[in-house]
């Protein structure tokens, strides 16, 4: 497998040559025209096409996250797992291992600016993830936009990374006194950072925060307008019509929304034993709903039952109504419990565990082998359930 140092660096050189540094601007004599370049930098399309690399689709440097020579804005609510997801991907790619099941070009070298947390936490995360000790470079010194630019110029030249990660852009802007809600304030700051990464022909991942709803990046639209890829990490992998926003019901599922020039789509993820994985739906919604009642006992409210079952609200409410109509669930004053009719599952039936009752007895285990994660309050899926 060819390493990015061989595949990407040649293309980086082409991009750098294409961005020839302009000479100092001069003012045209006896006119009011704004300063212009002393030499025209405009070139016919045919001249640009002499570089075949410019016609090639950019390579994905970090699967699902970063594209060759492009800058990604990666947003999410505080403590939702942005650093864990990107950090885990960086560690895997540093060894040349697949990221979320997708192969990488080779060993990817990353320059990480640890700004939002103590550097010890960053080091431990990469160490626990098995990151390569030479392919991950960490700098915890920059705090403002000016400091980040100054350090990045030297660091990129010294270490020649494939990817630059800023964790977080939010802290850098705030430390610089930038008003993220004002375009004329945040726009120039963003342009300085993005232009540096573009001119250096490296990929960038700028970790950032969303608003309270967690749907999109916070602040002025100038923030998103300056980057190439916009990614948002949302809770539970739910669709827009879902309203599962209770932190206490977090089951570890996430939805990575990709809205960019090269990265587009919806990726369902789950966090298992400290590692992000692609989420695979293996249990039918009906079985999940009945499993909760079997394990957890009676539940108050249909929405709460759908939430505990870990299914989308619209689907859950529809399934619960069908199960009530079929006699599999009994509803009494919003109190839902297993009915007398048994639901067939893979040739077997859903029955209460012997020695317990349907009306509130503490079930010791699940018919499938493990208690439901929502009932345990673990906030994670067991591997067997995935």
Buried (B, 14 or more C-beta within 10 A) or exposed (E): EEBBBEBBBEBBEBBBEEBEEEEEEEEEEEEEEEEEEEEEEEEEEEEEEEBEEEEEEBBBBBBBBBBBBBBBBBBBBEEBBBBBBBBBBBBBBBBBEEBBEEEBBBBBBBBBBBBBBEBEEBBEBBEEBEBBEEBBBBBBEBBBBBBBBEBBEEBBEEBBBBBBBBBBBBBBBBBBEBBBEEBEBBBEBBBBBBBBBBBBBBBBBBBBBBEEEBEBBBBBEBBBEBBBBBBBBBBBBBEEEBEBBEEEBBBBBBBBBBBBEBBEEEBBBBBBEEEBBBBEEEBEBBBBBBBBBBBBBBBEEBBBBBBBBBBBBEBBBBBBEBBBEEEBBBBEEEEBBBBEEBBEBEEEEBEBBEEBBBEEEEBEEBBBEBBBBBBEEBBBBBEEBB
